[in-house]
């Protein structure tokens, strides 16, 4: 009784974070995580995410054009 069952802390923290529908040990892909975050985001957060994507895309295009790809 003095020791917590293995996995209990992770399960409890998952419940606190609002992940009660997501099994604790099931990994999520980046795409699944993005979909979940976008669904929960407000307009300002979506705008910030789109700006971050645009910056990443622009830096990738710029670096590949410098290389000649």
PDB file of N, CA, C and O in Angstrom:
ATOM      1  N   UNK A   1       0.818  -1.206   0.000  1.00  0.00           N
ATOM      2  CA  UNK A   1       0.000   0.000   0.000  1.00  0.00           C
ATOM      3  C   UNK A   1       0.855   1.260   0.000  1.00  0.00           C
ATOM      4  O   UNK A   1       0.381   2.320  -0.410  1.00  0.00           O
ATOM      5  N   UNK A   2       2.116   1.169   0.454  1.00  0.00           N
ATOM      6  CA  UNK A   2       2.959   2.355   0.484  1.00  0.00           C
ATOM      7  C   UNK A   2       3.508   2.715  -0.891  1.00  0.00           C
ATOM      8  O   UNK A   2       3.972   3.836  -1.102  1.00  0.00           O
ATOM      9  N   UNK A   3       3.458   1.769  -1.824  1.00  0.00           N
ATOM     10  CA  UNK A   3       4.024   2.021  -3.151  1.00  0.00           C
ATOM     11  C   UNK A   3       2.890   2.091  -4.176  1.00  0.00           C
ATOM     12  O   UNK A   3       1.936   1.315  -4.132  1.00  0.00           O
ATOM     13  N   UNK A   4       3.028   3.048  -5.102  1.00  0.00           N
ATOM     14  CA  UNK A   4       2.017   3.219  -6.151  1.00  0.00           C
ATOM     15  C   UNK A   4       2.230   2.150  -7.224  1.00  0.00           C
ATOM     16  O   UNK A   4       3.362   1.839  -7.592  1.00  0.00           O
ATOM     17  N   UNK A   5       1.146   1.608  -7.707  1.00  0.00           N
ATOM     18  CA  UNK A   5       1.188   0.612  -8.777  1.00  0.00           C
ATOM     19  C   UNK A   5       1.900   1.188 -10.003  1.00  0.00           C
ATOM     20  O   UNK A   5       1.635   2.331 -10.374  1.00  0.00           O
ATOM     21  N   UNK A   6       2.791   0.431 -10.640  1.00  0.00           N
ATOM     22  CA  UNK A   6       3.478   0.942 -11.837  1.00  0.00           C
ATOM     23  C   UNK A   6       2.475   1.402 -12.891  1.00  0.00           C
ATOM     24  O   UNK A   6       1.497   0.711 -13.178  1.00  0.00           O
ATOM     25  N   UNK A   7       2.728   2.564 -13.457  1.00  0.00           N
ATOM     26  CA  UNK A   7       1.847   3.138 -14.469  1.00  0.00           C
ATOM     27  C   UNK A   7       0.760   4.038 -13.907  1.00  0.00           C
ATOM     28  O   UNK A   7       0.096   4.746 -14.663  1.00  0.00           O
ATOM     29  N   UNK A   8       0.568   4.023 -12.598  1.00  0.00           N
ATOM     30  CA  UNK A   8      -0.501   4.822 -11.999  1.00  0.00           C
ATOM     31  C   UNK A   8      -0.252   6.317 -12.129  1.00  0.00           C
ATOM     32  O   UNK A   8      -1.172   7.081 -12.419  1.00  0.00           O
ATOM     33  N   UNK A   9       0.999   6.736 -11.912  1.00  0.00           N
ATOM     34  CA  UNK A   9       1.308   8.165 -12.035  1.00  0.00           C
ATOM     35  C   UNK A   9       1.050   8.646 -13.454  1.00  0.00           C
ATOM     36  O   UNK A   9       0.445   9.698 -13.660  1.00  0.00           O
ATOM     37  N   UNK A  10       1.511   7.873 -14.432  1.00  0.00           N
ATOM     38  CA  UNK A  10       1.324   8.247 -15.828  1.00  0.00           C
ATOM     39  C   UNK A  10      -0.166   8.303 -16.170  1.00  0.00           C
ATOM     40  O   UNK A  10      -0.616   9.225 -16.849  1.00  0.00           O
ATOM     41  N   UNK A  11      -0.920   7.326 -15.703  1.00  0.00           N
ATOM     42  CA  UNK A  11      -2.365   7.295 -15.952  1.00  0.00           C
ATOM     43  C   UNK A  11      -3.047   8.509 -15.328  1.00  0.00           C
ATOM     44  O   UNK A  11      -3.876   9.154 -15.970  1.00  0.00           O
ATOM     45  N   UNK A  12      -2.703   8.822 -14.084  1.00  0.00           N
ATOM     46  CA  UNK A  12      -3.298   9.960 -13.385  1.00  0.00           C
ATOM     47  C   UNK A  12      -2.965  11.269 -14.092  1.00  0.00           C
ATOM     48  O   UNK A  12      -3.838  12.117 -14.277  1.00  0.00           O
ATOM     49  N   UNK A  13      -1.703  11.434 -14.487  1.00  0.00           N
ATOM     50  CA  UNK A  13      -1.296  12.658 -15.191  1.00  0.00           C
ATOM     51  C   UNK A  13      -2.008  12.766 -16.537  1.00  0.00           C
ATOM     52  O   UNK A  13      -2.384  13.861 -16.958  1.00  0.00           O
ATOM     53  N   UNK A  14      -2.191  11.644 -17.203  1.00  0.00           N
ATOM     54  CA  UNK A  14      -2.914  11.634 -18.469  1.00  0.00           C
ATOM     55  C   UNK A  14      -4.361  12.082 -18.265  1.00  0.00           C
ATOM     56  O   UNK A  14      -4.899  12.840 -19.073  1.00  0.00           O
ATOM     57  N   UNK A  15      -4.980  11.622 -17.201  1.00  0.00           N
ATOM     58  CA  UNK A  15      -6.346  12.050 -16.902  1.00  0.00           C
ATOM     59  C   UNK A  15      -6.399  13.549 -16.614  1.00  0.00           C
ATOM     60  O   UNK A  15      -7.314  14.236 -17.068  1.00  0.00           O
ATOM     61  N   UNK A  16      -5.424  14.057 -15.863  1.00  0.00           N
ATOM     62  CA  UNK A  16      -5.388  15.486 -15.554  1.00  0.00           C
ATOM     63  C   UNK A  16      -5.201  16.327 -16.820  1.00  0.00           C
ATOM     64  O   UNK A  16      -5.730  17.434 -16.923  1.00  0.00           O
ATOM     65  N   UNK A  17      -4.447  15.793 -17.776  1.00  0.00           N
ATOM     66  CA  UNK A  17      -4.183  16.514 -19.019  1.00  0.00           C
ATOM     67  C   UNK A  17      -5.341  16.404 -20.003  1.00  0.00           C
ATOM     68  O   UNK A  17      -5.271  16.959 -21.099  1.00  0.00           O
ATOM     69  N   UNK A  18      -6.400  15.701 -19.630  1.00  0.00           N
ATOM     70  CA  UNK A  18      -7.559  15.592 -20.489  1.00  0.00           C
ATOM     71  C   UNK A  18      -7.465  14.478 -21.500  1.00  0.00           C
ATOM     72  O   UNK A  18      -8.200  14.480 -22.488  1.00  0.00           O
ATOM     73  N   UNK A  19      -6.586  13.531 -21.283  1.00  0.00           N
ATOM     74  CA  UNK A  19      -6.413  12.443 -22.228  1.00  0.00           C
ATOM     75  C   UNK A  19      -7.112  11.169 -21.822  1.00  0.00           C
ATOM     76  O   UNK A  19      -6.598  10.077 -22.066  1.00  0.00           O
ATOM     77  N   UNK A  20      -8.274  11.284 -21.207  1.00  0.00           N
ATOM     78  CA  UNK A  20      -8.944  10.090 -20.716  1.00  0.00           C
ATOM     79  C   UNK A  20      -9.381   9.159 -21.836  1.00  0.00           C
ATOM     80  O   UNK A  20      -9.558   7.964 -21.599  1.00  0.00           O
ATOM     81  N   UNK A  21      -9.557   9.668 -23.040  1.00  0.00           N
ATOM     82  CA  UNK A  21      -9.963   8.814 -24.155  1.00  0.00           C
ATOM     83  C   UNK A  21      -8.779   8.126 -24.812  1.00  0.00           C
ATOM     84  O   UNK A  21      -8.966   7.172 -25.568  1.00  0.00           O
ATOM     85  N   UNK A  22      -7.571   8.585 -24.544  1.00  0.00           N
ATOM     86  CA  UNK A  22      -6.358   8.038 -25.143  1.00  0.00           C
ATOM     87  C   UNK A  22      -5.717   7.062 -24.167  1.00  0.00           C
ATOM     88  O   UNK A  22      -5.333   7.458 -23.066  1.00  0.00           O
ATOM     89  N   UNK A  23      -5.593   5.781 -24.552  1.00  0.00           N
ATOM     90  CA  UNK A  23      -4.912   4.837 -23.668  1.00  0.00           C
ATOM     91  C   UNK A  23      -3.494   5.328 -23.350  1.00  0.00           C
ATOM     92  O   UNK A  23      -2.825   5.906 -24.207  1.00  0.00           O
ATOM     93  N   UNK A  24      -3.045   5.093 -22.118  1.00  0.00           N
ATOM     94  CA  UNK A  24      -1.785   5.637 -21.642  1.00  0.00           C
ATOM     95  C   UNK A  24      -0.595   5.147 -22.453  1.00  0.00           C
ATOM     96  O   UNK A  24       0.295   5.940 -22.763  1.00  0.00           O
ATOM     97  N   UNK A  25      -0.552   3.884 -22.803  1.00  0.00           N
ATOM     98  CA  UNK A  25       0.623   3.331 -23.462  1.00  0.00           C
ATOM     99  C   UNK A  25       0.561   3.373 -24.985  1.00  0.00           C
ATOM    100  O   UNK A  25       1.492   2.909 -25.642  1.00  0.00           O
ATOM    101  N   UNK A  26      -0.508   3.914 -25.564  1.00  0.00           N
ATOM    102  CA  UNK A  26      -0.636   3.948 -27.017  1.00  0.00           C
ATOM    103  C   UNK A  26       0.017   5.221 -27.555  1.00  0.00           C
ATOM    104  O   UNK A  26      -0.439   6.324 -27.253  1.00  0.00           O
ATOM    105  N   UNK A  27       1.088   5.077 -28.355  1.00  0.00           N
ATOM    106  CA  UNK A  27       1.752   6.263 -28.896  1.00  0.00           C
ATOM    107  C   UNK A  27       0.885   6.919 -29.974  1.00  0.00           C
ATOM    108  O   UNK A  27       0.117   6.247 -30.663  1.00  0.00           O
ATOM    109  N   UNK A  28       1.018   8.219 -30.105  1.00  0.00           N
ATOM    110  CA  UNK A  28       0.296   8.955 -31.128  1.00  0.00           C
ATOM    111  C   UNK A  28       1.273   9.403 -32.194  1.00  0.00           C
ATOM    112  O   UNK A  28       2.417   9.742 -31.889  1.00  0.00           O
ATOM    113  N   UNK A  29       0.834   9.407 -33.438  1.00  0.00           N
ATOM    114  CA  UNK A  29       1.669   9.942 -34.500  1.00  0.00           C
ATOM    115  C   UNK A  29       1.627  11.466 -34.415  1.00  0.00           C
ATOM    116  O   UNK A  29       0.749  12.034 -33.766  1.00  0.00           O
ATOM    117  N   UNK A  30       2.567  12.113 -35.066  1.00  0.00           N
ATOM    118  CA  UNK A  30       2.589  13.573 -35.081  1.00  0.00           C
ATOM    119  C   UNK A  30       1.312  14.098 -35.718  1.00  0.00           C
ATOM    120  O   UNK A  30       0.746  15.089 -35.257  1.00  0.00           O
ATOM    121  N   UNK A  31       0.857  13.434 -36.780  1.00  0.00           N
ATOM    122  CA  UNK A  31      -0.379  13.855 -37.440  1.00  0.00           C
ATOM    123  C   UNK A  31      -1.584  13.790 -36.519  1.00  0.00           C
ATOM    124  O   UNK A  31      -2.420  14.694 -36.519  1.00  0.00           O
ATOM    125  N   UNK A  32      -1.676  12.718 -35.729  1.00  0.00           N
ATOM    126  CA  UNK A  32      -2.785  12.584 -34.782  1.00  0.00           C
ATOM    127  C   UNK A  32      -2.716  13.665 -33.707  1.00  0.00           C
ATOM    128  O   UNK A  32      -3.738  14.227 -33.313  1.00  0.00           O
ATOM    129  N   UNK A  33      -1.515  13.947 -33.243  1.00  0.00           N
ATOM    130  CA  UNK A  33      -1.350  14.990 -32.233  1.00  0.00           C
ATOM    131  C   UNK A  33      -1.733  16.349 -32.802  1.00  0.00           C
ATOM    132  O   UNK A  33      -2.393  17.141 -32.129  1.00  0.00           O
ATOM    133  N   UNK A  34      -1.319  16.627 -34.049  1.00  0.00           N
ATOM    134  CA  UNK A  34      -1.660  17.905 -34.677  1.00  0.00           C
ATOM    135  C   UNK A  34      -3.167  18.043 -34.851  1.00  0.00           C
ATOM    136  O   UNK A  34      -3.730  19.105 -34.584  1.00  0.00           O
ATOM    137  N   UNK A  35      -3.817  16.984 -35.295  1.00  0.00           N
ATOM    138  CA  UNK A  35      -5.269  17.036 -35.468  1.00  0.00           C
ATOM    139  C   UNK A  35      -5.969  17.341 -34.154  1.00  0.00           C
ATOM    140  O   UNK A  35      -6.909  18.135 -34.112  1.00  0.00           O
ATOM    141  N   UNK A  36      -5.507  16.706 -33.078  1.00  0.00           N
ATOM    142  CA  UNK A  36      -6.111  16.929 -31.761  1.00  0.00           C
ATOM    143  C   UNK A  36      -5.874  18.365 -31.287  1.00  0.00           C
ATOM    144  O   UNK A  36      -6.777  18.999 -30.741  1.00  0.00           O
ATOM    145  N   UNK A  37      -4.666  18.872 -31.497  1.00  0.00           N
ATOM    146  CA  UNK A  37      -4.349  20.239 -31.086  1.00  0.00           C
ATOM    147  C   UNK A  37      -5.132  21.263 -31.902  1.00  0.00           C
ATOM    148  O   UNK A  37      -5.630  22.246 -31.352  1.00  0.00           O
ATOM    149  N   UNK A  38      -5.243  21.038 -33.208  1.00  0.00           N
ATOM    150  CA  UNK A  38      -5.978  21.969 -34.064  1.00  0.00           C
ATOM    151  C   UNK A  38      -7.451  21.995 -33.684  1.00  0.00           C
ATOM    152  O   UNK A  38      -8.070  23.059 -33.669  1.00  0.00           O
ATOM    153  N   UNK A  39      -8.011  20.843 -33.381  1.00  0.00           N
ATOM    154  CA  UNK A  39      -9.420  20.777 -32.988  1.00  0.00           C
ATOM    155  C   UNK A  39      -9.675  21.566 -31.704  1.00  0.00           C
ATOM    156  O   UNK A  39     -10.761  22.116 -31.519  1.00  0.00           O
ATOM    157  N   UNK A  40      -8.690  21.624 -30.827  1.00  0.00           N
ATOM    158  CA  UNK A  40      -8.856  22.314 -29.549  1.00  0.00           C
ATOM    159  C   UNK A  40      -8.418  23.780 -29.605  1.00  0.00           C
ATOM    160  O   UNK A  40      -8.665  24.530 -28.660  1.00  0.00           O
ATOM    161  N   UNK A  41      -7.774  24.197 -30.696  1.00  0.00           N
ATOM    162  CA  UNK A  41      -7.189  25.543 -30.777  1.00  0.00           C
ATOM    163  C   UNK A  41      -8.252  26.606 -31.058  1.00  0.00           C
ATOM    164  O   UNK A  41      -9.266  26.354 -31.710  1.00  0.00           O
ATOM    165  N   UNK A  42      -7.977  27.807 -30.536  1.00  0.00           N
ATOM    166  CA  UNK A  42      -8.833  28.943 -30.884  1.00  0.00           C
ATOM    167  C   UNK A  42      -8.230  29.639 -32.117  1.00  0.00           C
ATOM    168  O   UNK A  42      -7.197  29.205 -32.626  1.00  0.00           O
ATOM    169  N   UNK A  43      -8.865  30.701 -32.590  1.00  0.00           N
ATOM    170  CA  UNK A  43      -8.429  31.374 -33.816  1.00  0.00           C
ATOM    171  C   UNK A  43      -6.993  31.889 -33.733  1.00  0.00           C
ATOM    172  O   UNK A  43      -6.226  31.750 -34.685  1.00  0.00           O
ATOM    173  N   UNK A  44      -6.636  32.478 -32.606  1.00  0.00           N
ATOM    174  CA  UNK A  44      -5.276  33.018 -32.447  1.00  0.00           C
ATOM    175  C   UNK A  44      -4.229  31.904 -32.466  1.00  0.00           C
ATOM    176  O   UNK A  44      -3.154  32.069 -33.043  1.00  0.00           O
ATOM    177  N   UNK A  45      -4.541  30.785 -31.840  1.00  0.00           N
ATOM    178  CA  UNK A  45      -3.611  29.662 -31.814  1.00  0.00           C
ATOM    179  C   UNK A  45      -3.462  29.031 -33.195  1.00  0.00           C
ATOM    180  O   UNK A  45      -2.372  28.601 -33.570  1.00  0.00           O
ATOM    181  N   UNK A  46      -4.562  28.976 -33.952  1.00  0.00           N
ATOM    182  CA  UNK A  46      -4.491  28.453 -35.318  1.00  0.00           C
ATOM    183  C   UNK A  46      -3.637  29.375 -36.180  1.00  0.00           C
ATOM    184  O   UNK A  46      -2.831  28.905 -36.983  1.00  0.00           O
ATOM    185  N   UNK A  47      -3.809  30.677 -36.017  1.00  0.00           N
ATOM    186  CA  UNK A  47      -2.997  31.640 -36.774  1.00  0.00           C
ATOM    187  C   UNK A  47      -1.516  31.473 -36.450  1.00  0.00           C
ATOM    188  O   UNK A  47      -0.677  31.487 -37.351  1.00  0.00           O
ATOM    189  N   UNK A  48      -1.193  31.316 -35.178  1.00  0.00           N
ATOM    190  CA  UNK A  48       0.206  31.131 -34.771  1.00  0.00           C
ATOM    191  C   UNK A  48       0.773  29.835 -35.360  1.00  0.00           C
ATOM    192  O   UNK A  48       1.924  29.798 -35.793  1.00  0.00           O
ATOM    193  N   UNK A  49      -0.032  28.783 -35.373  1.00  0.00           N
ATOM    194  CA  UNK A  49       0.419  27.515 -35.948  1.00  0.00           C
ATOM    195  C   UNK A  49       0.658  27.646 -37.443  1.00  0.00           C
ATOM    196  O   UNK A  49       1.643  27.118 -37.959  1.00  0.00           O
ATOM    197  N   UNK A  50      -0.222  28.337 -38.141  1.00  0.00           N
ATOM    198  CA  UNK A  50      -0.057  28.513 -39.587  1.00  0.00           C
ATOM    199  C   UNK A  50       1.177  29.356 -39.901  1.00  0.00           C
ATOM    200  O   UNK A  50       1.880  29.087 -40.875  1.00  0.00           O
ATOM    201  N   UNK A  51       1.441  30.363 -39.091  1.00  0.00           N
ATOM    202  CA  UNK A  51       2.650  31.167 -39.286  1.00  0.00           C
ATOM    203  C   UNK A  51       3.909  30.326 -39.058  1.00  0.00           C
ATOM    204  O   UNK A  51       4.891  30.457 -39.788  1.00  0.00           O
ATOM    205  N   UNK A  52       3.872  29.473 -38.054  1.00  0.00           N
ATOM    206  CA  UNK A  52       5.018  28.600 -37.778  1.00  0.00           C
ATOM    207  C   UNK A  52       5.247  27.629 -38.941  1.00  0.00           C
ATOM    208  O   UNK A  52       6.391  27.370 -39.316  1.00  0.00           O
ATOM    209  N   UNK A  53       4.171  27.096 -39.505  1.00  0.00           N
ATOM    210  CA  UNK A  53       4.281  26.192 -40.652  1.00  0.00           C
ATOM    211  C   UNK A  53       4.853  26.946 -41.841  1.00  0.00           C
ATOM    212  O   UNK A  53       5.731  26.432 -42.533  1.00  0.00           O
ATOM    213  N   UNK A  54       4.366  28.164 -42.089  1.00  0.00           N
ATOM    214  CA  UNK A  54       4.854  28.961 -43.216  1.00  0.00           C
ATOM    215  C   UNK A  54       6.345  29.264 -43.072  1.00  0.00           C
ATOM    216  O   UNK A  54       7.091  29.186 -44.048  1.00  0.00           O
ATOM    217  N   UNK A  55       6.776  29.606 -41.868  1.00  0.00           N
ATOM    218  CA  UNK A  55       8.201  29.887 -41.636  1.00  0.00           C
ATOM    219  C   UNK A  55       9.048  28.650 -41.901  1.00  0.00           C
ATOM    220  O   UNK A  55      10.102  28.735 -42.531  1.00  0.00           O
ATOM    221  N   UNK A  56       8.587  27.503 -41.422  1.00  0.00           N
ATOM    222  CA  UNK A  56       9.326  26.248 -41.628  1.00  0.00           C
ATOM    223  C   UNK A  56       9.396  25.924 -43.119  1.00  0.00           C
ATOM    224  O   UNK A  56      10.451  25.549 -43.630  1.00  0.00           O
ATOM    225  N   UNK A  57       8.277  26.069 -43.803  1.00  0.00           N
ATOM    226  CA  UNK A  57       8.219  25.763 -45.223  1.00  0.00           C
ATOM    227  C   UNK A  57       9.125  26.710 -46.009  1.00  0.00           C
ATOM    228  O   UNK A  57       9.854  26.288 -46.907  1.00  0.00           O
ATOM    229  N   UNK A  58       9.067  28.007 -45.655  1.00  0.00           N
ATOM    230  CA  UNK A  58       9.890  29.002 -46.338  1.00  0.00           C
ATOM    231  C   UNK A  58      11.372  28.714 -46.135  1.00  0.00           C
ATOM    232  O   UNK A  58      12.155  28.810 -47.080  1.00  0.00           O
ATOM    233  N   UNK A  59      11.762  28.363 -44.918  1.00  0.00           N
ATOM    234  CA  UNK A  59      13.178  28.084 -44.669  1.00  0.00           C
ATOM    235  C   UNK A  59      13.625  26.822 -45.407  1.00  0.00           C
ATOM    236  O   UNK A  59      14.770  26.736 -45.852  1.00  0.00           O
ATOM    237  N   UNK A  60      12.737  25.858 -45.537  1.00  0.00           N
ATOM    238  CA  UNK A  60      13.058  24.634 -46.262  1.00  0.00           C
ATOM    239  C   UNK A  60      13.212  24.917 -47.752  1.00  0.00           C
ATOM    240  O   UNK A  60      14.140  24.415 -48.386  1.00  0.00           O
ATOM    241  N   UNK A  61      12.306  25.720 -48.315  1.00  0.00           N
ATOM    242  CA  UNK A  61      12.364  26.077 -49.737  1.00  0.00           C
ATOM    243  C   UNK A  61      13.602  26.909 -50.010  1.00  0.00           C
ATOM    244  O   UNK A  61      14.288  26.694 -51.010  1.00  0.00           O
ATOM    245  N   UNK A  62      13.895  27.855 -49.130  1.00  0.00           N
ATOM    246  CA  UNK A  62      15.065  28.719 -49.302  1.00  0.00           C
ATOM    247  C   UNK A  62      16.353  27.904 -49.227  1.00  0.00           C
ATOM    248  O   UNK A  62      17.250  28.097 -50.048  1.00  0.00           O
ATOM    249  N   UNK A  63      16.458  27.009 -48.269  1.00  0.00           N
ATOM    250  CA  UNK A  63      17.692  26.217 -48.136  1.00  0.00           C
ATOM    251  C   UNK A  63      17.850  25.250 -49.300  1.00  0.00           C
ATOM    252  O   UNK A  63      18.974  25.002 -49.736  1.00  0.00           O
ATOM    253  N   UNK A  64      16.755  24.697 -49.816  1.00  0.00           N
ATOM    254  CA  UNK A  64      16.871  23.773 -50.948  1.00  0.00           C
ATOM    255  C   UNK A  64      17.193  24.528 -52.226  1.00  0.00           C
ATOM    256  O   UNK A  64      17.869  23.978 -53.095  1.00  0.00           O
ATOM    257  N   UNK A  65      16.733  25.775 -52.377  1.00  0.00           N
ATOM    258  CA  UNK A  65      17.052  26.541 -53.580  1.00  0.00           C
ATOM    259  C   UNK A  65      18.514  26.976 -53.569  1.00  0.00           C
ATOM    260  O   UNK A  65      19.117  27.137 -54.630  1.00  0.00           O
ATOM    261  N   UNK A  66      19.086  27.165 -52.392  1.00  0.00           N
ATOM    262  CA  UNK A  66      20.514  27.502 -52.301  1.00  0.00           C
ATOM    263  C   UNK A  66      21.392  26.321 -52.675  1.00  0.00           C
ATOM    264  O   UNK A  66      22.496  26.492 -53.191  1.00  0.00           O
ATOM    265  N   UNK A  67      20.898  25.139 -52.415  1.00  0.00           N
ATOM    266  CA  UNK A  67      21.641  23.935 -52.711  1.00  0.00           C
ATOM    267  C   UNK A  67      21.502  23.589 -54.199  1.00  0.00           C
ATOM    268  O   UNK A  67      22.350  22.896 -54.761  1.00  0.00           O
ATOM    269  N   UNK A  68      20.440  24.071 -54.824  1.00  0.00           N
ATOM    270  CA  UNK A  68      20.213  23.783 -56.225  1.00  0.00           C
ATOM    271  C   UNK A  68      19.297  22.624 -56.461  1.00  0.00           C
ATOM    272  O   UNK A  68      19.281  22.043 -57.546  1.00  0.00           O
ATOM    273  N   UNK A  69      18.518  22.276 -55.435  1.00  0.00           N
ATOM    274  CA  UNK A  69      17.586  21.158 -55.557  1.00  0.00           C
ATOM    275  C   UNK A  69      16.274  21.654 -56.085  1.00  0.00           C
ATOM    276  O   UNK A  69      15.344  20.868 -56.264  1.00  0.00           O
TER     277      UNK A  69
END
